[in-house]
Amino acid sequence: MECRATISVAGDEELICAAFLPEKKGLKAERAHYTVRKGKGMVVFEVSAEDSVAFRAAVNAITKMLSVIEKVKKV
């Protein structure tokens, strides 16, 4: 089962893009991958995976980094 999603994050595009800079071209694992790009006033993640477990892992990686960014902004 192939899984796909587009995640759009509004907010501090520069900070989010800088945090994901090491993965500018996105994560490319054997079963899942995602790309990161700037959209109109937001950052857009395109996630694709071969199965639901790999999909969840890719989405978790994105959301964990976004949580870190959010916590750092509060400090």
C-alpha positions as CSV (number, residue, x, y, z in Angstrom):
1,M,0.0,0.0,0.0
2,E,1.5,3.3,-1.1
3,C,0.9,6.3,1.2
4,R,1.3,10.0,0.3
5,A,0.7,13.3,2.0
6,T,1.3,17.0,1.7
7,I,2.0,18.8,4.9
8,S,1.9,22.6,4.9
9,V,3.3,24.6,7.8
10,A,2.6,28.3,8.0
11,G,4.9,30.4,10.1
12,D,8.6,31.2,10.2
13,E,9.5,29.8,6.8
14,E,13.2,30.9,7.1
15,L,13.7,29.2,10.4
16,I,11.9,26.0,9.3
17,C,13.9,25.8,6.1
18,A,17.1,26.5,7.9
19,A,16.4,23.6,10.4
20,F,15.7,21.2,7.5
21,L,18.6,22.5,5.4
22,P,20.7,19.3,6.0
23,E,17.8,17.5,4.4
24,K,17.2,20.1,1.7
25,K,16.6,17.5,-0.9
26,G,14.5,15.5,1.6
27,L,14.8,12.2,3.3
28,K,15.4,9.3,0.9
29,A,15.3,6.0,2.7
30,E,14.6,2.7,1.2
31,R,10.9,2.7,1.9
32,A,10.0,6.3,2.4
33,H,11.0,9.8,1.3
34,Y,10.0,13.4,1.7
35,T,11.0,16.7,0.1
36,V,10.9,20.2,1.6
37,R,10.2,23.4,-0.3
38,K,9.0,26.9,0.3
39,G,5.5,27.7,-0.7
40,K,3.5,30.9,-0.6
41,G,4.0,32.0,3.0
42,M,4.6,28.4,4.2
43,V,6.9,25.4,4.0
44,V,5.5,22.4,2.2
45,F,6.5,18.8,2.8
46,E,5.7,16.1,0.3
47,V,5.8,12.7,1.9
48,S,5.6,9.3,0.1
49,A,6.1,5.8,1.4
50,E,5.8,2.2,0.3
51,D,3.9,1.2,3.5
52,S,2.1,2.7,6.5
53,V,4.9,2.0,8.9
54,A,7.5,3.8,6.8
55,F,5.0,6.6,6.2
56,R,4.4,7.1,9.9
57,A,8.2,7.1,10.5
58,A,8.7,9.9,7.9
59,V,5.8,12.0,9.3
60,N,7.1,11.5,12.8
61,A,10.6,12.7,11.8
62,I,9.0,15.9,10.3
63,T,6.8,16.6,13.3
64,K,9.5,15.9,15.9
65,M,11.7,18.5,14.1
66,L,8.9,21.0,14.0
67,S,8.3,20.5,17.7
68,V,12.0,21.2,18.4
69,I,11.7,24.4,16.3
70,E,8.6,25.5,18.2
71,K,10.3,25.0,21.6
72,V,13.5,26.8,20.5
73,K,11.4,29.8,19.4
74,K,9.9,30.0,22.9
75,V,13.3,30.2,24.6
